[in-house]
């Protein structure tokens, strides 16, 4: 089932990322406006580490700050020079504060810029002032130039950290689009295969989706049990159970009873294999997937509680679904079966 709200959120995040990069690459957008947009992007991406990091960039870093607080955004703060991990040091001033410093130094430098030519200055020195006074003024101007350059450099470096984050988020969104397009193409092939050859398996897919949506550990365990039933349903349609053993292409006899769904799927593909190499890869994938699903199924049958994480369940469901795509690559009517 497609989550329309998630699609809307991702589309909005993409628009914000593009606008944020445009702002960062323009010299006319105030940094506080940039930070607000960056925080919006972080919120849309459900990136709590970035939200905290950007809050600190906006308001400043307290003296009690710990570098570990930055989480996944630690790399951005280190790369731009905000933090020095080797010495456990960091700048406390906010990014808008650094921008104000740079602008103030620039205005001060412009105000103290000599308004006369060198020859006139020379005349003035000769006629009206001492060489010591001129030397003092030139030294002050040099100090102001150095201070401005330092403030500008720090501000530009810290701003680059925000740019790096925005770039990474934009690339992640673009990669997500590519992955979604690839998965969508595979989904169409799998759905067509299931409808044509294993229509009962569709019920199992719906059940898996509902169980994953529940969110509890028990429902995730049930989802993986349903994945096993899904593969059994596919096997029942493609290679019905038999009491007689099946001899594979290597001469090995395998059981193909009701519970031996893995062997029955291999039997179906063995008769239609394109090459020994591809068959070995598919068998390896099935061995890994079946081992995971069978282990959970056996524990569940014994009444043993199985704590399945969201990440483990999600990967198992995806692997199960994509394995059906592997099966779908083998033509149904090669041997009349």
VENUR-V405764 format. One record per pair of residues at least 12 apart in sequence whose C-alpha atoms are under 7 Angstrom apart, sorted by the first residue. I is the first residue (numbers start at 1). J is the second residue. If there is no record, write none. Layout:
I&J / I&J
This chain:
9&44 / 13&41 / 13&44 / 13&45 / 14&170 / 14&173 / 16&41 / 17&41 / 17&166 / 17&170 / 20&34 / 20&37 / 20&38 / 20&166 / 21&163 / 21&166 / 24&163 / 31&96 / 32&96 / 35&54 / 35&58 / 39&51 / 39&54 / 49&70 / 49&71 / 49&72 / 49&73 / 50&73 / 53&70 / 53&73 / 57&94 / 57&95 / 58&94 / 58&95 / 58&96 / 59&94 / 60&92 / 60&93 / 60&94 / 61&92 / 61&93 / 61&94 / 62&92 / 76&161 / 76&165 / 77&161 / 79&161 / 80&157 / 80&158 / 80&160 / 80&161 / 81&157 / 81&158 / 82&158 / 95&155 / 98&151 / 98&155 / 99&155 / 101&151 / 102&148 / 102&151 / 102&152 / 105&147 / 105&148 / 106&148 / 109&144 / 109&145 / 186&325 / 190&324 / 190&325 / 190&328 / 193&328 / 197&237 / 198&234 / 198&237 / 201&230 / 201&233 / 201&234 / 204&226 / 204&230 / 208&223 / 208&226 / 211&223 / 217&307 / 217&308 / 217&309 / 220&308 / 220&313 / 221&306 / 221&308 / 224&293 / 224&313 / 224&317 / 225&293 / 225&297 / 227&317 / 227&320 / 228&293 / 232&261 / 235&261 / 235&264 / 235&265 / 238&268 / 239&264 / 239&265 / 239&268 / 241&256 / 241&257 / 241&258 / 242&256 / 242&257 / 243&256 / 243&257 / 248&267 / 248&270 / 249&270 / 266&283 / 269&327 / 269&330 / 272&330 / 272&331 / 272&334 / 273&330
